[in-house]
């Protein structure tokens, strides 16, 4: 019975992957034909099904950009960049999308250890480094097994060096993955989706206005309080705004 359940689950899994692949191709065709609304509908359907990838978010960002929808285009480019930090196409298109935004608030400056770490590990996301760690560990196992059964001294020496190299790479990649994941959790960012929002000094609609922001602005979430969030800009300015006006990255 357990085997049957496993096989059924496996079949449903493969069916879901095939359906999402077909949806992705259909959405790409709709995009190529200039039917951006249809493409958006299908890309969003893929995300609603639980699958996420840099390609889907990137294409969604392109579709929204074509319709001059600032906030969702920036949001999906940012999501694509989280999944594929080193992609220059995503970075370039994100800059184009930001040029449509009214507020030019810039980015938080990366300094010290975090700045060096982000720059040097930008090739992969946290999950990407996790897969690198798994690959290196599997390669280490293969090298070690061949080393163990090999009879030639020179071959054993080379295999041992290779095995040690991959185990060090596996450990390093795992540490990088964990560190990037921790940093991402500490950096709680969001994109403003409201066309215009008054940022208050306190979490109250009657409080004095501190800032005026517009859709597409990227802000850092500092604190949650009931239906309000405290946000921070790269220049250090802070204020409170309703949660409904933002979408967390």
C-alpha positions in Angstrom: 0.0 0.0 0.0 2.8 2.4 0.9 4.5 1.7 -2.4 1.3 2.4 -4.2 0.9 5.7 -2.4 4.5 6.6 -3.2 4.1 5.8 -6.9 0.9 7.9 -7.1 2.6 10.8 -5.4 5.5 10.5 -7.8 3.1 10.4 -10.8 1.3 13.5 -9.5 4.6 15.2 -9.0 5.8 14.5 -12.6 2.3 15.6 -13.9 2.6 18.9 -12.0 6.1 19.5 -13.4 4.9 18.8 -17.0 1.9 21.1 -16.6 4.0 23.9 -15.2 6.5 23.4 -18.1 3.6 23.6 -20.6 2.2 26.7 -18.9 5.7 28.3 -19.0 6.0 27.7 -22.7 2.5 28.9 -23.4 3.2 32.1 -21.3 6.4 32.6 -23.3 4.4 32.4 -26.5 1.8 34.9 -25.2 4.7 37.3 -24.3 6.3 36.9 -27.7 3.0 37.7 -29.3 2.6 40.9 -27.2 -0.3 39.4 -25.2 1.3 40.5 -21.9 -1.9 40.2 -19.8 -2.3 36.6 -20.8 1.4 35.9 -20.2 1.1 37.4 -16.7 -2.0 35.3 -15.9 -0.1 32.1 -16.8 3.2 33.0 -15.1 1.2 33.9 -11.9 -0.6 30.5 -12.2 2.8 28.8 -12.1 3.7 30.7 -8.9 0.3 29.9 -7.4 1.0 26.2 -8.0 4.0 26.4 -5.6 6.8 26.5 -8.2 9.2 29.4 -8.1 12.2 30.1 -10.3 14.3 33.1 -11.4 13.1 32.6 -15.0 9.4 32.8 -14.0 9.9 35.9 -11.9 12.1 37.5 -14.6 9.6 36.9 -17.3 6.8 38.2 -15.0 8.9 41.4 -14.4 9.3 41.8 -18.2 5.6 41.4 -18.8 4.6 43.9 -16.1 7.3 46.3 -17.4 5.8 46.2 -20.9 2.5 47.3 -19.3 4.2 50.1 -17.4 3.2 48.6 -14.1 6.0 49.8 -11.9 5.6 48.1 -8.6 5.0 44.5 -9.8 7.8 44.7 -12.4 10.3 45.8 -9.7 9.0 43.2 -7.2 9.5 40.3 -9.6 12.9 41.5 -10.8 13.9 41.7 -7.1 12.6 38.1 -6.6 14.5 36.9 -9.6 17.6 38.5 -8.3 17.2 36.8 -4.9 17.1 33.4 -6.7 19.9 34.3 -9.2 22.1 37.1 -7.7 24.7 37.1 -10.4 22.3 37.5 -13.4 23.3 40.7 -15.3 20.1 40.7 -17.4 17.9 40.8 -14.3 20.1 43.5 -12.8 19.9 45.6 -15.9 16.1 45.2 -16.3 15.6 46.1 -12.7 17.5 49.3 -13.2 15.2 50.1 -16.2 12.2 49.4 -14.0 13.5 51.6 -11.2 13.7 54.5 -13.7 9.9 54.4 -14.0 9.5 54.9 -10.2 8.9 58.4 -8.9 11.0 58.0 -5.7 14.8 57.8 -6.4 15.8 56.5 -2.9 18.8 54.4 -4.0 20.0 51.2 -2.4 21.3 50.4 1.1 25.1 50.7 1.0 26.8 47.4 1.6 29.9 47.9 3.7 32.2 45.8 6.0 32.0 42.0 6.1 28.5 41.8 4.7 29.5 43.9 1.7 32.5 41.8 0.9 30.5 38.6 1.6 27.6 39.6 -0.7 30.0 40.6 -3.5 32.2 37.5 -3.3 29.2 35.0 -3.1 26.9 36.7 -5.6 27.2 33.9 -8.2 24.5 31.8 -6.4 21.6 32.3 -4.0 21.5 30.5 -0.6 19.8 27.5 -2.1 22.2 27.5 -5.0 25.2 27.3 -2.6 23.3 24.5 -0.9 23.2 22.5 -4.1 26.9 23.2 -4.7 27.6 21.8 -1.2 25.6 18.6 -2.1 27.4 18.2 -5.4 30.8 18.6 -3.8 29.9 16.1 -1.1 28.8 13.5 -3.6 31.9 14.0 -5.6 34.0 13.6 -2.4 32.3 10.2 -1.8 33.0 9.1 -5.4 36.7 10.1 -5.1 37.1 8.5 -1.7 35.5 5.2 -2.9 37.8 5.1 -5.9 40.8 6.0 -3.7 39.9 3.2 -1.3 39.8 0.5 -3.9 42.6 1.8 -6.0 46.0 -0.1 -5.9 48.3 2.4 -7.6 50.2 4.8 -5.2 50.2 7.8 -7.5 46.5 7.4 -8.4 45.6 7.0 -4.7 47.6 10.2 -3.9 45.8 12.3 -6.5 42.4 10.9 -5.6 43.0 11.6 -1.9 44.0 15.3 -2.7 40.8 15.5 -4.9 38.6 14.1 -2.2 40.0 16.5 0.4 39.5 19.4 -2.0 35.8 18.5 -2.5 35.1 17.9 1.1 36.5 21.4 2.0 34.4 22.9 -0.9 31.3 21.1 0.5 31.8 22.5 4.0 32.6 26.0 2.7 29.6 26.0 0.4 27.3 24.8 3.3 28.6 27.6 5.5 28.1 30.2 2.8 24.5 28.9 2.2 23.7 29.1 5.9 25.2 32.6 6.2 23.4 33.9 3.2 20.1 32.5 4.5 20.6 34.2 7.9 21.5 37.5 6.2 18.3 37.2 4.0 16.2 36.6 7.1 17.6 39.7 8.8 17.0 41.8 5.7 13.2 42.1 5.6 12.5 44.2 2.5 9.3 45.1 0.7 8.1 46.9 -2.4 5.4 49.6 -2.1 2.4 48.7 -4.2 0.2 51.7 -3.3 0.2 54.4 -5.9 0.9 57.0 -3.2 1.3 56.4 0.5 1.7 58.8 3.4 4.3 57.5 5.8 3.4 58.6 9.4 5.5 59.3 12.5 3.4 56.9 14.5 1.2 53.8 13.6 -2.0 55.9 13.5 -3.9 57.5 10.6 -4.1 60.7 12.7 -0.4 60.9 13.2 1.7 63.5 11.5 3.1 62.8 8.0 6.8 62.0 7.9 7.3 61.0 4.3 5.4 60.6 1.0 6.3 57.6 -1.0 5.0 56.1 -4.3 4.7 52.7 -5.9 7.9 50.9 -6.7 9.9 52.2 -3.8 11.9 49.5 -2.0 11.9 49.8 1.8 13.3 47.9 4.7 10.8 46.5 7.3 11.9 47.4 10.8 8.9 46.4 12.9 5.3 45.1 12.6 2.5 46.5 14.8 -1.1 45.4 14.2 -2.0 46.6 10.6 1.1 48.8 10.4 4.7 48.4 9.6 7.6 50.6 10.4 9.8 51.1 7.4 13.3 52.5 6.9 14.9 54.1 3.8 18.6 53.8 2.9 19.2 57.4 4.2 18.0 56.3 7.6 14.5 58.0 7.4 11.8 56.0 9.2 8.1 56.0 9.4 4.9 53.9 9.7 2.5 52.9 6.9 -0.3 50.4 6.5 0.7 46.8 5.7 -1.8 46.6 2.8 0.3 49.0 0.8 3.4 46.8 0.6 4.4 43.4 -0.7 7.3 41.7 1.1 10.1 40.3 -0.9 
